């Protein structure tokens, strides 16, 4: 689902950083709300550069972005 840019900006929704929830009121109307998160976690994609190496194979990079432990080649 694509949320229009002006709606994202107005609600403070950041791509890959903000979780949303769908809520329904008593009349049956649906709304999008920002999910309340207890602790902000860095995306594995945002932290991959900290463990990535120039000598990594494509398989190693794919494993890293999938959250799997990095294997030495």
C-alpha positions in Angstrom: 0.0 0.0 0.0 1.3 3.4 -0.9 0.7 6.3 1.5 0.8 9.6 -0.2 3.9 11.8 0.6 1.9 14.6 2.0 0.1 12.2 4.4 3.4 10.6 5.5 5.0 14.0 6.1 2.0 15.2 8.1 1.9 12.1 10.2 5.7 11.9 10.7 5.9 8.5 9.0 9.4 7.7 7.8 10.0 4.9 5.2 11.5 1.8 6.8 11.5 3.4 10.3 7.8 3.8 11.2 5.4 1.1 11.8 1.7 1.7 11.3 -1.5 0.1 12.5 -4.9 -0.1 10.9 -7.7 0.8 13.4 -11.4 0.6 13.0 -13.9 2.8 14.8 -17.4 1.8 16.0 -19.0 3.0 12.8 -16.7 0.7 10.7 -14.4 3.3 9.3 -10.7 2.4 9.0 -7.8 4.7 10.0 -4.1 4.5 9.8 -2.2 5.4 13.0 1.5 5.3 13.9 2.2 2.3 16.0 3.5 3.0 19.5 6.9 1.3 19.8 8.6 0.8 23.1 12.2 1.0 21.7 13.4 2.1 18.3 15.5 -0.5 16.6 17.9 0.2 13.8 17.0 -1.6 10.6 19.4 -4.4 9.6 19.9 -2.6 6.4 21.0 0.6 8.2 23.5 -1.3 10.3 24.8 -3.6 7.5 27.5 -1.1 6.6 29.1 -1.6 10.0 29.8 -5.3 9.4 30.1 -5.3 5.6 33.4 -6.0 4.0 34.7 -5.3 0.5 35.7 -8.9 0.2 32.2 -10.3 0.9 30.6 -12.5 -1.7 27.0 -11.8 -2.9 25.8 -14.7 -0.8 27.5 -13.2 2.3 25.9 -9.8 1.6 22.4 -11.4 1.1 22.8 -13.3 4.4 23.8 -10.1 6.2 20.7 -8.2 4.9 18.5 -11.1 5.8 19.7 -11.0 9.4 21.7 -14.2 9.2 25.1 -14.3 10.8 28.0 -13.4 8.4 30.0 -16.3 7.1 33.7 -16.0 6.4 34.7 -17.0 2.9 
